[in-house]
Amino acid sequence: MARPRVQEEFACHQPGLLRRTTARGQDGGWIVIDLWRSAADADACDARWEADPVTQAFMALLDRSSVTTERYEQLD
């Protein structure tokens, strides 16, 4: 299964990743929430994501037009 490979072989090795949660909605949609130490860490992961063979094998299973990325800043 591609999703666990992304978690085990890519995500958990990313510098600055504090927490990663994946959930599925009743409508079949998915959400992945990554908490980062800094925006720079998230940016660096984005660059690695596009070049990594494990993540690209996963993305090949998806309709890329259905994938969106949003960023939020934590409020204290």
C-alpha atoms as an extended CHARMM CRD file, in Angstrom:
* protein
*
        76  EXT
         1         1  MET       CA              0.0000000000        0.0000000000        0.0000000000  PROA      1               0.0000000000
         2         2  ALA       CA              1.4340000000        3.3600000000       -1.0220000000  PROA      2               0.0000000000
         3         3  ARG       CA              0.1510000000        5.5110000000        1.8640000000  PROA      3               0.0000000000
         4         4  PRO       CA              2.0660000000        3.6550000000        4.6200000000  PROA      4               0.0000000000
         5         5  ARG       CA              5.2170000000        3.7620000000        2.4820000000  PROA      5               0.0000000000
         6         6  VAL       CA              4.9580000000        7.5560000000        2.2740000000  PROA      6               0.0000000000
         7         7  GLN       CA              4.6630000000        7.7140000000        6.0620000000  PROA      7               0.0000000000
         8         8  GLU       CA              7.4060000000        5.2020000000        6.8650000000  PROA      8               0.0000000000
         9         9  GLU       CA              9.9170000000        5.8710000000        4.0870000000  PROA      9               0.0000000000
        10        10  PHE       CA              9.5040000000        9.6060000000        3.5210000000  PROA      10              0.0000000000
        11        11  ALA       CA              7.4590000000       11.6750000000        5.9800000000  PROA      11              0.0000000000
        12        12  CYS       CA              8.9180000000       10.4660000000        9.2570000000  PROA      12              0.0000000000
        13        13  HSD       CA             12.4280000000       11.3190000000        8.0010000000  PROA      13              0.0000000000
        14        14  GLN       CA             11.6920000000       14.9700000000        7.2200000000  PROA      14              0.0000000000
        15        15  PRO       CA             13.5840000000       17.5140000000        9.3300000000  PROA      15              0.0000000000
        16        16  GLY       CA             11.2170000000       19.7440000000       11.2560000000  PROA      16              0.0000000000
        17        17  LEU       CA              8.1250000000       17.5260000000       10.9810000000  PROA      17              0.0000000000
        18        18  LEU       CA              6.5560000000       17.5690000000       14.4290000000  PROA      18              0.0000000000
        19        19  ARG       CA              3.3840000000       15.5410000000       13.7890000000  PROA      19              0.0000000000
        20        20  ARG       CA              1.5090000000       13.9940000000       10.8610000000  PROA      20              0.0000000000
        21        21  THR       CA             -2.1300000000       12.8900000000       10.9780000000  PROA      21              0.0000000000
        22        22  THR       CA             -4.1690000000       11.2860000000        8.2030000000  PROA      22              0.0000000000
        23        23  ALA       CA             -7.9630000000       10.9780000000        8.2920000000  PROA      23              0.0000000000
        24        24  ARG       CA            -10.7120000000        9.8500000000        5.9330000000  PROA      24              0.0000000000
        25        25  GLY       CA            -14.1460000000       11.4630000000        5.7230000000  PROA      25              0.0000000000
        26        26  GLN       CA            -17.4750000000        9.7040000000        5.3450000000  PROA      26              0.0000000000
        27        27  ASP       CA            -17.6260000000       10.9850000000        1.7640000000  PROA      27              0.0000000000
        28        28  GLY       CA            -14.3890000000        9.1320000000        0.9210000000  PROA      28              0.0000000000
        29        29  GLY       CA            -12.2060000000       12.2630000000        0.9510000000  PROA      29              0.0000000000
        30        30  TRP       CA             -8.8650000000       12.3270000000        2.7260000000  PROA      30              0.0000000000
        31        31  ILE       CA             -6.9850000000       14.9410000000        4.7260000000  PROA      31              0.0000000000
        32        32  VAL       CA             -3.3590000000       14.9360000000        5.8370000000  PROA      32              0.0000000000
        33        33  ILE       CA             -2.2860000000       17.4380000000        8.4720000000  PROA      33              0.0000000000
        34        34  ASP       CA              1.4250000000       18.0400000000        8.9800000000  PROA      34              0.0000000000
        35        35  LEU       CA              2.6670000000       20.2320000000       11.8200000000  PROA      35              0.0000000000
        36        36  TRP       CA              6.0540000000       21.8120000000       11.1020000000  PROA      36              0.0000000000
        37        37  ARG       CA              8.6790000000       23.4650000000       13.2680000000  PROA      37              0.0000000000
        38        38  SER       CA              8.9460000000       26.2530000000       10.6730000000  PROA      38              0.0000000000
        39        39  ALA       CA              7.7170000000       27.3530000000        7.2610000000  PROA      39              0.0000000000
        40        40  ALA       CA             11.2580000000       26.8160000000        5.9530000000  PROA      40              0.0000000000
        41        41  ASP       CA             11.0890000000       23.1470000000        6.9880000000  PROA      41              0.0000000000
        42        42  ALA       CA              7.7450000000       22.7640000000        5.1920000000  PROA      42              0.0000000000
        43        43  ASP       CA              9.1570000000       24.4480000000        2.0680000000  PROA      43              0.0000000000
        44        44  ALA       CA             12.1790000000       22.1530000000        2.0580000000  PROA      44              0.0000000000
        45        45  CYS       CA              9.9270000000       19.1060000000        2.3450000000  PROA      45              0.0000000000
        46        46  ASP       CA              7.8170000000       20.3460000000       -0.5820000000  PROA      46              0.0000000000
        47        47  ALA       CA             10.9360000000       20.3980000000       -2.7550000000  PROA      47              0.0000000000
        48        48  ARG       CA             11.9630000000       16.8950000000       -1.6620000000  PROA      48              0.0000000000
        49        49  TRP       CA              8.3880000000       15.6090000000       -2.1710000000  PROA      49              0.0000000000
        50        50  GLU       CA              8.4760000000       16.4500000000       -5.8760000000  PROA      50              0.0000000000
        51        51  ALA       CA             11.7270000000       14.5260000000       -6.4170000000  PROA      51              0.0000000000
        52        52  ASP       CA             11.2310000000       11.4740000000       -4.1780000000  PROA      52              0.0000000000
        53        53  PRO       CA             10.3780000000        8.1520000000       -5.8890000000  PROA      53              0.0000000000
        54        54  VAL       CA              8.1440000000        6.9500000000       -3.0140000000  PROA      54              0.0000000000
        55        55  THR       CA              6.0280000000       10.0960000000       -2.9680000000  PROA      55              0.0000000000
        56        56  GLN       CA              5.8070000000       10.2010000000       -6.7470000000  PROA      56              0.0000000000
        57        57  ALA       CA              4.6130000000        6.5620000000       -6.8670000000  PROA      57              0.0000000000
        58        58  PHE       CA              1.9060000000        7.5730000000       -4.3840000000  PROA      58              0.0000000000
        59        59  MET       CA              0.9440000000       10.6780000000       -6.3630000000  PROA      59              0.0000000000
        60        60  ALA       CA              0.6460000000        8.5800000000       -9.5380000000  PROA      60              0.0000000000
        61        61  LEU       CA             -2.3310000000        6.8610000000       -7.8770000000  PROA      61              0.0000000000
        62        62  LEU       CA             -4.1770000000       10.1590000000       -7.3850000000  PROA      62              0.0000000000
        63        63  ASP       CA             -5.9940000000       12.6040000000       -9.5880000000  PROA      63              0.0000000000
        64        64  ARG       CA             -3.6070000000       15.5310000000       -9.0360000000  PROA      64              0.0000000000
        65        65  SER       CA             -6.3860000000       18.0210000000       -9.7710000000  PROA      65              0.0000000000
        66        66  SER       CA             -8.1170000000       16.7710000000       -6.6080000000  PROA      66              0.0000000000
        67        67  VAL       CA             -5.0970000000       17.5280000000       -4.3940000000  PROA      67              0.0000000000
        68        68  THR       CA             -4.9160000000       20.8830000000       -2.6460000000  PROA      68              0.0000000000
        69        69  THR       CA             -2.4260000000       22.2850000000       -0.1770000000  PROA      69              0.0000000000
        70        70  GLU       CA             -3.2200000000       24.9630000000        2.3700000000  PROA      70              0.0000000000
        71        71  ARG       CA             -1.0620000000       26.5150000000        5.0670000000  PROA      71              0.0000000000
        72        72  TYR       CA             -2.1310000000       27.8800000000        8.3840000000  PROA      72              0.0000000000
        73        73  GLU       CA             -0.2480000000       29.5430000000       11.2240000000  PROA      73              0.0000000000
        74        74  GLN       CA             -0.8270000000       28.5270000000       14.8060000000  PROA      74              0.0000000000
        75        75  LEU       CA             -2.4800000000       31.0960000000       17.0330000000  PROA      75              0.0000000000
        76        76  ASP       CA             -1.3690000000       31.2810000000       20.6490000000  PROA      76              0.0000000000
